[in-house]
Amino acid sequence: MTVQQNEKVDFSKFGKNFQEKLVHLMFRDRLFCDQMREVIDLNFLETSHLQVFTEKIFEYKDKFHTHPSEQTMSTIVRSSLDSENESTQKLVREYFSRIVADKDIEDAEFVKTTALDFCKKQKLKEAIIKSAKLLQKSASYDEIKNVVDAAIRLGSDNNFGYDYQVDFEKRFEYHSRNAISTGWKEIDDITGGGLGRGEMGVIIAGTGGGKSFSLGHIGASAILSGKTVVHYTLELSDVSVGKRYDSCITGIELNNLNANKDRVFESIKEMVKGKLIIKEYPTRTASVLTLRNHLMKLKNAGTNVDIIIVDYGDLLITKNGSGQKWIDMETIYEELRGLAQEFQCPIWTASQVNRSASESEVITMDGIASAFSKCFVADFICSMARNSSARGGNSARMYIAKNRNGPDGGIFPVYIDLSRAKIEVLAKASETVDSVREESSKRQADSLKEKYKKFKKSFEMEDDEEGE
């Protein structure tokens, strides 16, 4: 490295943990590795095992013109370290075992930005020193400028997209969806364990159909399993939502929570392994950008969100409204899906059904209010049919309208106890949409016939009385 004499230039001031994260990121992220390779000097890494590991990545890329997969790297660290001493071999293999076991890297963006900035500055220093020498030799302006420009370009963003040949290995890696359970076994079974990273689920129902309670159930299940949940409420107060979580988790009726305050506290303390953040926004004041800004604040404060709940999407606004509701709704749901992909976690939200579907015994996708195109971007859509005749009891029907990770079209009976914020999906029913509608039509016809008989009988009795 051509820098001032006796000046030590390496990553030592950032610490060994930082350097291990950096090499881990270079292994996991091909594009970042390509950026760093333009500017890094292996001597910047303090420890020999990190230098060797990084060098093996570079050698593989040079030879095969693709980035090594985890399986390939496993073979390399087992069989291609003979030239290294035993201590270094052992450290390389132990390091590789650690990064395979723990794929999550905290502060990844900080490590990337800091490392790139440090290395690019070193390259710029080299260019400046070289430029000074060129000046002494009376080199041309263009020659000196080219040296500096070349140094500035090094390590720049090179994400031109997925390279079909260079990223060949990536197609054959196992990609875990990291699905988060819905808390309903029947639904987890048909979705591969729930929603995965970057996926979006939508629950559609009419007013009082159980949308918000269902979203609360999913959130409660997540925090019980140790996940961090951010629940956005655009209709209910944050305290009201919190109480629904209390009731759902403890089984204590909503009306009895205050009388059982100590029991609720102890139950939550013992049962809840994760974290719940409830953020309230007044109806139609928040946009997807508002949610993104809030999530970025949480991320910058060290909170890594596992699942996002938006109650509910129809109550968000667009930054630049078109004036046409169906277009705005389509935009909102597209932006929500984008948010899930950006933060690499699932998003659950809900949507209102149109008036004609609110009394249906099974709600299909054509019952979604405002914009059918909401359906296009969702990975999972289910409906909760609970018409006025069913609200006196504890039953509803869940219809799987769309499922990118498994079968759709099934109908599941649902047990609902809103006094305890309880939504339980039961085993799949044998009935179909057509059979339910046929049965519903038959009941309506029988009901009309019965009413007609009563009316006719009443009419005949009046005629008899008049004849007497």
C-alpha positions as a Markdown table, in Angstrom:
| # | Residue | x | y | z |
|---|---|---|---|---|
| 1 | Met | 0.0 | 0.0 | 0.0 |
| 2 | Thr | 1.5 | 3.4 | -1.0 |
| 3 | Val | 0.8 | 5.7 | 2.0 |
| 4 | Gln | 2.8 | 7.7 | 4.4 |
| 5 | Gln | 5.6 | 5.8 | 6.0 |
| 6 | Asn | 5.0 | 4.1 | 9.3 |
| 7 | Glu | 1.2 | 4.8 | 9.1 |
| 8 | Lys | -0.7 | 1.6 | 9.9 |
| 9 | Val | -3.6 | 1.2 | 7.5 |
| 10 | Asp | -6.0 | -1.6 | 8.4 |
| 11 | Phe | -9.4 | -2.2 | 10.1 |
| 12 | Ser | -7.9 | -2.5 | 13.6 |
| 13 | Lys | -9.7 | 0.6 | 14.8 |
| 14 | Phe | -13.1 | -1.0 | 14.0 |
| 15 | Gly | -12.4 | -4.2 | 16.0 |
| 16 | Lys | -12.3 | -7.9 | 15.1 |
| 17 | Asn | -16.1 | -8.3 | 15.4 |
| 18 | Phe | -16.5 | -5.7 | 12.7 |
| 19 | Gln | -14.0 | -7.4 | 10.4 |
| 20 | Glu | -15.8 | -10.8 | 10.9 |
| 21 | Lys | -19.1 | -9.2 | 9.9 |
| 22 | Leu | -17.5 | -7.6 | 6.9 |
| 23 | Val | -16.1 | -10.9 | 5.5 |
| 24 | His | -19.4 | -12.6 | 6.3 |
| 25 | Leu | -21.2 | -9.9 | 4.3 |
| 26 | Met | -18.8 | -10.3 | 1.4 |
| 27 | Phe | -19.5 | -14.1 | 1.4 |
| 28 | Arg | -23.3 | -13.6 | 1.5 |
| 29 | Asp | -23.6 | -10.7 | -0.9 |
| 30 | Arg | -22.1 | -11.1 | -4.3 |
| 31 | Leu | -22.6 | -7.5 | -5.4 |
| 32 | Phe | -21.1 | -6.1 | -2.2 |
| 33 | Cys | -18.2 | -8.5 | -2.5 |
| 34 | Asp | -17.6 | -7.2 | -6.1 |
| 35 | Gln | -17.6 | -3.6 | -4.8 |
| 36 | Met | -15.2 | -4.4 | -1.9 |
| 37 | Arg | -12.8 | -6.3 | -4.2 |
| 38 | Glu | -12.1 | -3.2 | -6.2 |
| 39 | Val | -10.9 | -1.3 | -3.1 |
| 40 | Ile | -9.9 | -3.7 | -0.4 |
| 41 | Asp | -6.4 | -4.8 | 0.5 |
| 42 | Leu | -6.4 | -8.2 | 2.3 |
| 43 | Asn | -3.8 | -6.7 | 4.7 |
| 44 | Phe | -6.6 | -4.4 | 6.0 |
| 45 | Leu | -7.9 | -7.5 | 7.8 |
| 46 | Glu | -6.0 | -8.1 | 11.0 |
| 47 | Thr | -6.3 | -11.9 | 11.3 |
| 48 | Ser | -4.8 | -14.4 | 9.0 |
| 49 | His | -7.9 | -16.6 | 9.0 |
| 50 | Leu | -10.1 | -13.8 | 7.6 |
| 51 | Gln | -7.5 | -13.0 | 5.0 |
| 52 | Val | -7.3 | -16.6 | 3.9 |
| 53 | Phe | -11.1 | -17.0 | 3.8 |
| 54 | Thr | -11.5 | -13.8 | 1.7 |
| 55 | Glu | -8.7 | -14.9 | -0.6 |
| 56 | Lys | -10.5 | -18.2 | -1.2 |
| 57 | Ile | -13.6 | -16.4 | -2.2 |
| 58 | Phe | -11.6 | -14.2 | -4.7 |
| 59 | Glu | -9.7 | -17.2 | -6.1 |
| 60 | Tyr | -13.0 | -19.1 | -6.8 |
| 61 | Lys | -14.6 | -16.0 | -8.5 |
| 62 | Asp | -11.5 | -15.6 | -10.7 |
| 63 | Lys | -11.5 | -19.3 | -11.7 |
| 64 | Phe | -15.2 | -19.9 | -12.3 |
| 65 | His | -16.5 | -16.4 | -12.9 |
| 66 | Thr | -19.3 | -16.8 | -10.3 |
| 67 | His | -19.8 | -16.3 | -6.6 |
| 68 | Pro | -19.3 | -19.4 | -4.4 |
| 69 | Ser | -22.3 | -20.9 | -2.7 |
| 70 | Glu | -22.4 | -22.1 | 0.9 |
| 71 | Gln | -22.0 | -25.7 | -0.2 |
| 72 | Thr | -19.1 | -24.8 | -2.5 |
| 73 | Met | -17.4 | -22.9 | 0.3 |
| 74 | Ser | -17.8 | -25.8 | 2.6 |
| 75 | Thr | -15.9 | -28.0 | 0.2 |
| 76 | Ile | -13.2 | -25.3 | -0.2 |
| 77 | Val | -12.5 | -24.9 | 3.6 |
| 78 | Arg | -12.4 | -28.7 | 4.0 |
| 79 | Ser | -10.1 | -29.5 | 1.1 |
| 80 | Ser | -8.2 | -26.4 | -0.1 |
| 81 | Leu | -6.3 | -25.1 | 3.0 |
| 82 | Asp | -3.3 | -27.5 | 2.9 |
| 83 | Ser | -0.8 | -24.6 | 2.3 |
| 84 | Glu | -1.9 | -22.9 | 5.5 |
| 85 | Asn | -0.6 | -23.8 | 9.0 |
| 86 | Glu | -2.8 | -25.9 | 11.2 |
| 87 | Ser | -3.8 | -23.0 | 13.5 |
| 88 | Thr | -5.1 | -20.9 | 10.5 |
| 89 | Gln | -6.9 | -23.9 | 9.0 |
| 90 | Lys | -8.7 | -24.5 | 12.3 |
| 91 | Leu | -9.7 | -20.8 | 12.7 |
| 92 | Val | -11.0 | -20.7 | 9.1 |
| 93 | Arg | -13.2 | -23.8 | 9.6 |
| 94 | Glu | -14.5 | -22.5 | 12.9 |
| 95 | Tyr | -15.3 | -19.2 | 11.4 |
| 96 | Phe | -17.1 | -20.8 | 8.5 |
| 97 | Ser | -19.1 | -23.0 | 10.9 |
| 98 | Arg | -20.2 | -19.9 | 12.9 |
| 99 | Ile | -21.4 | -17.9 | 9.9 |
| 100 | Val | -23.3 | -20.9 | 8.5 |
| 101 | Ala | -25.0 | -21.4 | 11.9 |
| 102 | Asp | -25.9 | -17.8 | 12.3 |
| 103 | Lys | -26.8 | -16.1 | 9.0 |
| 104 | Asp | -28.3 | -12.9 | 10.6 |
| 105 | Ile | -25.8 | -10.0 | 10.6 |
| 106 | Glu | -26.6 | -7.1 | 12.8 |
| 107 | Asp | -25.8 | -3.6 | 11.6 |
| 108 | Ala | -25.1 | -4.9 | 8.1 |
| 109 | Glu | -25.6 | -1.5 | 6.4 |
| 110 | Phe | -23.3 | 0.2 | 8.9 |
| 111 | Val | -20.6 | -2.3 | 8.3 |
| 112 | Lys | -20.9 | -2.1 | 4.5 |
| 113 | Thr | -20.9 | 1.7 | 4.4 |
| 114 | Thr | -18.0 | 2.1 | 6.9 |
| 115 | Ala | -15.8 | -0.5 | 5.2 |
| 116 | Leu | -16.4 | 0.9 | 1.7 |
| 117 | Asp | -15.8 | 4.4 | 2.9 |
| 118 | Phe | -12.5 | 3.4 | 4.5 |
| 119 | Cys | -11.2 | 1.4 | 1.5 |
| 120 | Lys | -12.2 | 4.0 | -1.0 |
| 121 | Lys | -10.4 | 6.7 | 0.9 |
| 122 | Gln | -7.2 | 4.6 | 0.8 |
| 123 | Lys | -7.6 | 4.2 | -3.0 |
| 124 | Leu | -8.1 | 8.0 | -3.3 |
| 125 | Lys | -4.9 | 8.6 | -1.2 |
| 126 | Glu | -3.0 | 6.4 | -3.5 |
| 127 | Ala | -4.3 | 8.3 | -6.5 |
| 128 | Ile | -3.5 | 11.7 | -4.9 |
| 129 | Ile | 0.1 | 10.6 | -4.2 |
| 130 | Lys | 0.4 | 9.2 | -7.8 |
| 131 | Ser | -1.0 | 12.5 | -9.1 |
| 132 | Ala | 1.6 | 14.5 | -7.2 |
| 133 | Lys | 4.3 | 12.5 | -8.8 |
| 134 | Leu | 2.8 | 13.0 | -12.2 |
| 135 | Leu | 2.7 | 16.7 | -11.6 |
| 136 | Gln | 6.4 | 16.7 | -10.8 |
| 137 | Lys | 6.9 | 14.9 | -14.2 |
| 138 | Ser | 4.8 | 17.6 | -15.9 |
| 139 | Ala | 2.2 | 15.0 | -17.0 |
| 140 | Ser | -0.9 | 16.3 | -18.8 |
| 141 | Tyr | -4.1 | 17.5 | -17.1 |
| 142 | Asp | -6.1 | 14.6 | -18.6 |
| 143 | Glu | -3.6 | 12.0 | -17.5 |
| 144 | Ile | -3.7 | 13.3 | -13.9 |
| 145 | Lys | -7.5 | 13.6 | -14.0 |
| 146 | Asn | -7.9 | 10.0 | -15.2 |
| 147 | Val | -5.9 | 8.7 | -12.3 |
| 148 | Val | -8.2 | 10.5 | -9.8 |
| 149 | Asp | -11.4 | 9.7 | -11.6 |
| 150 | Ala | -10.5 | 6.0 | -11.8 |
| 151 | Ala | -9.9 | 6.0 | -8.0 |
| 152 | Ile | -13.3 | 7.7 | -7.4 |
| 153 | Arg | -15.1 | 5.1 | -9.5 |
| 154 | Leu | -13.7 | 2.2 | -7.6 |
| 155 | Gly | -16.1 | 0.5 | -5.2 |
| 156 | Ser | -19.1 | 2.3 | -6.6 |
| 157 | Asp | -22.6 | 0.7 | -6.7 |
| 158 | Asn | -22.5 | -2.1 | -9.3 |
| 159 | Asn | -26.0 | -3.5 | -8.8 |
| 160 | Phe | -27.1 | -3.9 | -12.5 |
| 161 | Gly | -29.5 | -6.7 | -11.5 |
| 162 | Tyr | -29.3 | -10.5 | -11.3 |
| 163 | Asp | -26.6 | -11.7 | -13.6 |
| 164 | Tyr | -27.8 | -15.0 | -15.1 |
| 165 | Gln | -24.2 | -16.4 | -15.5 |
| 166 | Val | -22.3 | -14.8 | -12.7 |
| 167 | Asp | -25.0 | -15.6 | -10.2 |
| 168 | Phe | -25.4 | -19.2 | -11.4 |
| 169 | Glu | -24.7 | -20.7 | -7.9 |
| 170 | Lys | -27.5 | -18.6 | -6.4 |
| 171 | Arg | -30.1 | -20.5 | -8.3 |
| 172 | Phe | -29.2 | -23.7 | -6.7 |
| 173 | Glu | -29.0 | -22.5 | -3.1 |
| 174 | Tyr | -31.7 | -23.3 | -0.6 |
| 175 | His | -33.7 | -20.1 | 0.0 |
| 176 | Ser | -35.6 | -20.2 | 3.3 |
| 177 | Arg | -38.8 | -18.2 | 3.4 |
| 178 | Asn | -38.4 | -17.8 | 7.2 |
| 179 | Ala | -42.1 | -18.2 | 7.5 |
| 180 | Ile | -43.8 | -16.8 | 10.6 |
| 181 | Ser | -46.8 | -18.8 | 11.9 |
| 182 | Thr | -50.3 | -17.4 | 11.7 |
| 183 | Gly | -51.1 | -19.2 | 15.0 |
| 184 | Trp | -53.7 | -21.3 | 13.0 |
| 185 | Lys | -52.3 | -24.8 | 12.3 |
| 186 | Glu | -54.7 | -25.4 | 9.5 |
| 187 | Ile | -53.5 | -22.2 | 7.7 |
| 188 | Asp | -49.9 | -22.9 | 8.4 |
| 189 | Asp | -50.2 | -26.3 | 6.9 |
| 190 | Ile | -51.3 | -24.9 | 3.5 |
| 191 | Thr | -48.9 | -21.9 | 3.4 |
| 192 | Gly | -45.7 | -23.7 | 4.3 |
| 193 | Gly | -45.7 | -22.4 | 7.9 |
| 194 | Gly | -47.2 | -19.0 | 7.4 |
| 195 | Leu | -46.1 | -15.9 | 5.5 |
| 196 | Gly | -42.4 | -15.6 | 4.6 |
| 197 | Arg | -40.0 | -12.7 | 4.1 |
| 198 | Gly | -41.3 | -10.0 | 1.8 |
| 199 | Glu | -44.7 | -11.6 | 1.5 |
| 200 | Met | -48.1 | -10.0 | 2.1 |
| 201 | Gly | -51.3 | -11.5 | 3.4 |
| 202 | Val | -54.8 | -9.8 | 3.2 |
| 203 | Ile | -57.9 | -10.7 | 5.3 |
| 204 | Ile | -61.1 | -9.5 | 3.7 |
| 205 | Ala | -64.4 | -9.2 | 5.6 |
| 206 | Gly | -67.3 | -7.0 | 6.1 |
| 207 | Thr | -67.9 | -4.6 | 9.0 |
| 208 | Gly | -67.8 | -6.6 | 12.3 |
| 209 | Gly | -66.6 | -9.6 | 10.4 |
| 210 | Gly | -63.5 | -10.1 | 12.5 |
| 211 | Lys | -60.7 | -8.4 | 10.4 |
| 212 | Ser | -59.0 | -6.6 | 13.3 |
| 213 | Phe | -59.4 | -9.5 | 15.7 |
| 214 | Ser | -57.8 | -11.8 | 13.1 |
| 215 | Leu | -54.9 | -9.5 | 12.7 |
| 216 | Gly | -54.5 | -9.3 | 16.5 |
| 217 | His | -54.5 | -13.1 | 16.7 |
| 218 | Ile | -51.6 | -13.3 | 14.2 |
| 219 | Gly | -49.7 | -10.6 | 16.1 |
| 220 | Ala | -50.3 | -12.3 | 19.4 |
| 221 | Ser | -49.0 | -15.6 | 18.0 |
| 222 | Ala | -45.9 | -14.0 | 16.8 |
| 223 | Ile | -44.9 | -12.3 | 20.0 |
| 224 | Leu | -45.6 | -15.5 | 21.9 |
| 225 | Ser | -43.0 | -17.2 | 19.7 |
| 226 | Gly | -40.4 | -14.5 | 20.3 |
| 227 | Lys | -40.9 | -12.3 | 17.3 |
| 228 | Thr | -40.9 | -8.5 | 17.1 |
| 229 | Val | -44.2 | -7.2 | 15.9 |
| 230 | Val | -45.1 | -3.6 | 14.8 |
| 231 | His | -48.9 | -3.2 | 14.7 |
| 232 | Tyr | -50.2 | -0.1 | 13.0 |
| 233 | Thr | -53.7 | 0.9 | 14.0 |
| 234 | Leu | -55.6 | 3.4 | 11.8 |
| 235 | Glu | -59.0 | 3.0 | 13.4 |
| 236 | Leu | -58.8 | 1.8 | 17.0 |
| 237 | Ser | -56.7 | 3.5 | 19.7 |
| 238 | Asp | -53.4 | 1.9 | 20.6 |
| 239 | Val | -54.7 | 1.2 | 24.1 |
| 240 | Ser | -57.8 | -0.7 | 22.7 |
| 241 | Val | -55.5 | -2.8 | 20.5 |
| 242 | Gly | -53.3 | -3.5 | 23.4 |
| 243 | Lys | -56.2 | -4.8 | 25.4 |
| 244 | Arg | -57.3 | -7.1 | 22.6 |
| 245 | Tyr | -53.8 | -8.6 | 22.7 |
| 246 | Asp | -54.2 | -8.9 | 26.5 |
| 247 | Ser | -57.4 | -10.8 | 26.1 |
| 248 | Cys | -56.2 | -12.9 | 23.2 |
| 249 | Ile | -53.1 | -14.0 | 25.1 |
| 250 | Thr | -54.6 | -14.6 | 28.5 |
| 251 | Gly | -58.1 | -15.8 | 27.6 |
| 252 | Ile | -59.6 | -13.2 | 30.0 |
| 253 | Glu | -62.7 | -11.5 | 28.6 |
| 254 | Leu | -62.2 | -7.9 | 27.5 |
| 255 | Asn | -64.8 | -6.6 | 30.0 |
| 256 | Asn | -62.9 | -8.3 | 32.8 |
| 257 | Leu | -59.3 | -7.2 | 32.1 |
| 258 | Asn | -59.4 | -4.3 | 34.5 |
| 259 | Ala | -60.6 | -6.5 | 37.3 |
| 260 | Asn | -57.8 | -8.9 | 36.6 |
| 261 | Lys | -54.9 | -6.5 | 36.1 |
| 262 | Asp | -52.4 | -8.3 | 38.2 |
| 263 | Arg | -53.2 | -11.7 | 36.6 |
| 264 | Val | -52.9 | -10.1 | 33.1 |
| 265 | Phe | -49.5 | -8.6 | 34.0 |
| 266 | Glu | -48.1 | -11.9 | 35.3 |
| 267 | Ser | -49.4 | -13.9 | 32.4 |
| 268 | Ile | -47.9 | -11.5 | 29.8 |
| 269 | Lys | -44.6 | -11.4 | 31.7 |
| 270 | Glu | -44.4 | -15.2 | 31.7 |
| 271 | Met | -45.8 | -16.0 | 28.2 |
| 272 | Val | -44.7 | -13.2 | 25.9 |
| 273 | Lys | -41.2 | -13.9 | 24.5 |
| 274 | Gly | -41.1 | -11.3 | 21.8 |
| 275 | Lys | -41.8 | -7.5 | 21.5 |
| 276 | Leu | -44.9 | -5.6 | 20.4 |
| 277 | Ile | -45.0 | -2.0 | 19.3 |
| 278 | Ile | -48.4 | -0.5 | 18.6 |
| 279 | Lys | -48.4 | 2.7 | 16.6 |
| 280 | Glu | -51.6 | 4.6 | 16.2 |
| 281 | Tyr | -52.3 | 7.1 | 13.4 |
| 282 | Pro | -55.6 | 8.9 | 12.9 |
| 283 | Thr | -57.7 | 7.5 | 10.1 |
| 284 | Arg | -56.6 | 8.6 | 6.6 |
| 285 | Thr | -53.6 | 10.6 | 7.8 |
| 286 | Ala | -50.9 | 8.0 | 7.3 |
| 287 | Ser | -49.4 | 6.8 | 4.0 |
| 288 | Val | -47.1 | 3.8 | 3.3 |
| 289 | Leu | -44.3 | 6.4 | 3.4 |
| 290 | Thr | -45.3 | 7.3 | 6.9 |
| 291 | Leu | -45.0 | 3.7 | 8.0 |
| 292 | Arg | -41.7 | 3.4 | 6.2 |
| 293 | Asn | -40.3 | 6.4 | 8.1 |
| 294 | His | -41.4 | 4.9 | 11.4 |
| 295 | Leu | -39.8 | 1.6 | 10.6 |
| 296 | Met | -36.6 | 3.3 | 9.6 |
| 297 | Lys | -36.5 | 5.0 | 13.0 |
| 298 | Leu | -37.0 | 1.7 | 14.7 |
| 299 | Lys | -34.3 | 0.1 | 12.6 |
| 300 | Asn | -31.8 | 3.0 | 13.4 |
| 301 | Ala | -32.7 | 2.6 | 17.1 |
| 302 | Gly | -31.7 | -1.1 | 16.9 |
| 303 | Thr | -35.1 | -2.7 | 16.6 |
| 304 | Asn | -35.2 | -5.4 | 13.9 |
| 305 | Val | -38.9 | -6.0 | 12.9 |
| 306 | Asp | -40.0 | -9.5 | 12.2 |
| 307 | Ile | -43.6 | -8.9 | 11.1 |
| 308 | Ile | -45.7 | -5.9 | 10.3 |
| 309 | Ile | -49.5 | -5.6 | 10.8 |
| 310 | Val | -51.5 | -2.8 | 9.2 |
| 311 | Asp | -55.1 | -2.5 | 10.5 |
| 312 | Tyr | -56.0 | -1.8 | 7.8 |
| 313 | Gly | -54.7 | -1.0 | 4.3 |
| 314 | Asp | -57.9 | 0.6 | 3.1 |
| 315 | Leu | -57.5 | 3.4 | 5.7 |
| 316 | Leu | -54.1 | 4.5 | 4.4 |
| 317 | Ile | -53.7 | 7.4 | 1.9 |
| 318 | Thr | -51.4 | 7.9 | -1.0 |
| 319 | Lys | -48.8 | 10.6 | -1.1 |
| 320 | Asn | -50.1 | 11.9 | -4.4 |
| 321 | Gly | -53.7 | 10.9 | -4.7 |
| 322 | Ser | -55.2 | 10.4 | -8.2 |
| 323 | Gly | -58.7 | 11.4 | -7.1 |
| 324 | Gln | -60.0 | 7.9 | -8.2 |
| 325 | Lys | -60.3 | 5.6 | -5.2 |
| 326 | Trp | -59.7 | 2.3 | -7.1 |
| 327 | Ile | -56.4 | 3.6 | -8.5 |
| 328 | Asp | -55.3 | 4.9 | -5.1 |
| 329 | Met | -56.2 | 1.6 | -3.4 |
| 330 | Glu | -54.2 | -0.3 | -6.0 |
| 331 | Thr | -51.2 | 2.0 | -5.4 |
| 332 | Ile | -51.4 | 1.5 | -1.6 |
| 333 | Tyr | -51.4 | -2.2 | -1.7 |
| 334 | Glu | -48.5 | -2.2 | -4.2 |
| 335 | Glu | -46.5 | 0.1 | -1.9 |
| 336 | Leu | -47.3 | -2.2 | 1.1 |
| 337 | Arg | -45.9 | -5.2 | -0.8 |
| 338 | Gly | -42.9 | -3.1 | -1.6 |
| 339 | Leu | -42.5 | -2.3 | 2.1 |
| 340 | Ala | -42.5 | -6.0 | 3.0 |
| 341 | Gln | -39.8 | -6.6 | 0.4 |
| 342 | Glu | -37.7 | -3.7 | 1.5 |
| 343 | Phe | -37.7 | -4.8 | 5.2 |
| 344 | Gln | -37.7 | -8.5 | 4.4 |
| 345 | Cys | -40.5 | -9.4 | 6.7 |
| 346 | Pro | -44.2 | -10.4 | 6.2 |
| 347 | Ile | -47.0 | -7.8 | 6.2 |
| 348 | Trp | -50.5 | -8.7 | 7.2 |
| 349 | Thr | -53.4 | -6.3 | 6.5 |
| 350 | Ala | -57.1 | -6.3 | 5.9 |
| 351 | Ser | -59.6 | -5.1 | 3.4 |
| 352 | Gln | -63.3 | -4.2 | 3.4 |
| 353 | Val | -65.7 | -6.2 | 1.3 |
| 354 | Asn | -68.2 | -4.4 | -1.0 |
| 355 | Arg | -71.9 | -4.1 | 0.1 |
| 356 | Ser | -73.1 | -6.9 | -2.1 |
| 357 | Ala | -70.7 | -9.4 | -0.5 |
| 358 | Ser | -71.3 | -8.4 | 3.2 |
| 359 | Glu | -74.2 | -10.8 | 3.6 |
| 360 | Ser | -72.6 | -13.7 | 1.6 |
| 361 | Glu | -72.0 | -17.0 | 3.4 |
| 362 | Val | -68.7 | -17.3 | 1.4 |
| 363 | Ile | -66.8 | -14.2 | 0.3 |
| 364 | Thr | -64.7 | -14.6 | -2.9 |
| 365 | Met | -62.2 | -12.2 | -4.4 |
| 366 | Asp | -64.9 | -10.4 | -6.4 |
| 367 | Gly | -66.3 | -9.2 | -3.1 |
| 368 | Ile | -63.3 | -6.9 | -2.3 |
| 369 | Ala | -64.2 | -3.3 | -2.2 |
| 370 | Ser | -62.8 | -0.5 | -4.3 |
| 371 | Ala | -60.1 | -2.4 | -6.3 |
| 372 | Phe | -59.9 | -6.0 | -7.4 |
| 373 | Ser | -56.3 | -5.3 | -8.4 |
| 374 | Lys | -55.4 | -5.4 | -4.6 |
| 375 | Cys | -55.5 | -9.1 | -5.1 |
| 376 | Phe | -52.7 | -9.1 | -7.7 |
| 377 | Val | -49.8 | -8.2 | -5.4 |
| 378 | Ala | -50.9 | -10.3 | -2.3 |
| 379 | Asp | -49.4 | -13.7 | -1.7 |
| 380 | Phe | -52.2 | -14.9 | 0.5 |
| 381 | Ile | -55.8 | -13.8 | 0.7 |
| 382 | Cys | -58.5 | -15.2 | 2.9 |
| 383 | Ser | -62.0 | -14.0 | 3.6 |
| 384 | Met | -64.1 | -14.1 | 6.8 |
| 385 | Ala | -67.8 | -14.5 | 6.0 |
| 386 | Arg | -69.9 | -13.7 | 9.0 |
| 387 | Asn | -73.3 | -12.3 | 7.9 |
| 388 | Ser | -75.9 | -10.8 | 10.1 |
| 389 | Ser | -77.6 | -14.2 | 10.7 |
| 390 | Ala | -74.3 | -15.7 | 12.0 |
| 391 | Arg | -73.3 | -12.8 | 14.3 |
| 392 | Gly | -75.6 | -14.0 | 17.0 |
| 393 | Gly | -73.5 | -17.1 | 17.3 |
| 394 | Asn | -69.8 | -18.0 | 17.3 |
| 395 | Ser | -69.3 | -19.2 | 13.8 |
| 396 | Ala | -67.9 | -17.9 | 10.5 |
| 397 | Arg | -66.4 | -19.3 | 7.3 |
| 398 | Met | -62.9 | -18.7 | 6.1 |
| 399 | Tyr | -62.4 | -19.0 | 2.3 |
| 400 | Ile | -58.8 | -19.3 | 0.9 |
| 401 | Ala | -59.1 | -17.0 | -2.1 |
| 402 | Lys | -55.4 | -16.9 | -3.1 |
| 403 | Asn | -52.3 | -18.8 | -1.9 |
| 404 | Arg | -49.0 | -18.6 | -3.7 |
| 405 | Asn | -47.4 | -21.2 | -1.4 |
| 406 | Gly | -50.0 | -23.9 | -1.4 |
| 407 | Pro | -53.6 | -24.9 | -2.3 |
| 408 | Asp | -56.4 | -22.4 | -2.5 |
| 409 | Gly | -60.2 | -22.6 | -2.8 |
| 410 | Gly | -60.7 | -24.4 | 0.5 |
| 411 | Ile | -63.3 | -23.4 | 3.1 |
| 412 | Phe | -62.5 | -23.6 | 6.8 |
| 413 | Pro | -65.1 | -23.3 | 9.6 |
| 414 | Val | -64.1 | -20.6 | 12.2 |
| 415 | Tyr | -64.9 | -20.4 | 15.8 |
| 416 | Ile | -65.2 | -16.7 | 17.0 |
| 417 | Asp | -65.4 | -15.5 | 20.5 |
| 418 | Leu | -65.0 | -11.7 | 20.3 |
| 419 | Ser | -65.4 | -11.3 | 24.1 |
| 420 | Arg | -62.0 | -12.9 | 24.4 |
| 421 | Ala | -60.5 | -11.8 | 21.1 |
| 422 | Lys | -60.4 | -15.4 | 20.1 |
| 423 | Ile | -60.4 | -16.6 | 16.5 |
| 424 | Glu | -59.9 | -20.3 | 15.9 |
| 425 | Val | -59.7 | -21.9 | 12.5 |
| 426 | Leu | -61.0 | -25.4 | 12.5 |
| 427 | Ala | -60.3 | -28.4 | 10.2 |
| 428 | Lys | -61.1 | -27.9 | 6.5 |
| 429 | Ala | -64.8 | -28.5 | 5.6 |
| 430 | Ser | -65.8 | -30.7 | 2.7 |
| 431 | Glu | -68.1 | -28.0 | 1.3 |
| 432 | Thr | -67.3 | -25.9 | -1.7 |
| 433 | Val | -68.2 | -22.4 | -2.7 |
| 434 | Asp | -70.9 | -23.8 | -5.1 |
| 435 | Ser | -72.3 | -26.2 | -2.5 |
| 436 | Val | -72.5 | -23.4 | 0.1 |
| 437 | Arg | -74.2 | -21.0 | -2.3 |
| 438 | Glu | -76.6 | -23.8 | -3.4 |
| 439 | Glu | -77.5 | -24.6 | 0.2 |
| 440 | Ser | -77.9 | -20.9 | 0.9 |
| 441 | Ser | -80.2 | -20.4 | -2.0 |
| 442 | Lys | -82.2 | -23.5 | -1.0 |
| 443 | Arg | -82.6 | -22.1 | 2.6 |
| 444 | Gln | -83.6 | -18.7 | 1.2 |
| 445 | Ala | -86.2 | -20.4 | -1.0 |
| 446 | Asp | -87.5 | -22.6 | 1.8 |
| 447 | Ser | -87.7 | -19.5 | 4.0 |
| 448 | Leu | -89.7 | -17.6 | 1.4 |
| 449 | Lys | -92.0 | -20.6 | 0.9 |
| 450 | Glu | -92.6 | -20.7 | 4.7 |
| 451 | Lys | -93.3 | -17.0 | 4.8 |
| 452 | Tyr | -95.7 | -17.3 | 1.9 |
| 453 | Lys | -97.5 | -20.2 | 3.6 |
| 454 | Lys | -97.9 | -18.2 | 6.8 |
| 455 | Phe | -99.1 | -15.2 | 4.8 |
| 456 | Lys | -101.5 | -17.3 | 2.8 |
| 457 | Lys | -102.9 | -19.0 | 6.0 |
| 458 | Ser | -103.3 | -15.6 | 7.7 |
| 459 | Phe | -105.1 | -14.3 | 4.6 |
| 460 | Glu | -107.4 | -17.3 | 4.4 |
| 461 | Met | -108.3 | -16.9 | 8.1 |
| 462 | Glu | -109.2 | -13.2 | 7.6 |
| 463 | Asp | -111.5 | -14.3 | 4.7 |
| 464 | Asp | -113.2 | -16.9 | 6.9 |
| 465 | Glu | -113.8 | -14.3 | 9.6 |
| 466 | Glu | -115.3 | -11.9 | 7.1 |
| 467 | Gly | -117.6 | -14.7 | 5.8 |
| 468 | Glu | -118.9 | -15.4 | 9.3 |
